[in-house]
Amino acid sequence: MIRTAGLASLAEKAQGKQGKLVRHGSEMKIRSAFLGVFLFLCGLCVAPPALSQGCAMCSSYVSASTKAGQRAVNKAVLLLLIPAAGFMSGGMVMAYRYSRKRDLEQG
């Protein structure tokens, strides 16, 4: 029998009549959640060094340019931010609507 920290009692309760381990959905959901959080934290540890190199290059480029060039770069950054924010907002609205619809159907 596989024993993991914090899930040992779940594993013991999930044993069948022949002593085989029966996996329940809740145990798999917990493991998936822990894996997702772990991968997210690993991604946070890796991303800052890579992103900081681009910022140093961008800031040195902007500081060496004229005032008109600096305004153009600021406008370009805002222009690139708009589609990303739109997709993120649209996804959040769709997820909210789906969750409300699902809750109404179950309740």
Order of alpha helices (4+ residues) and beta strands (2+ residues): alpha-alpha-alpha
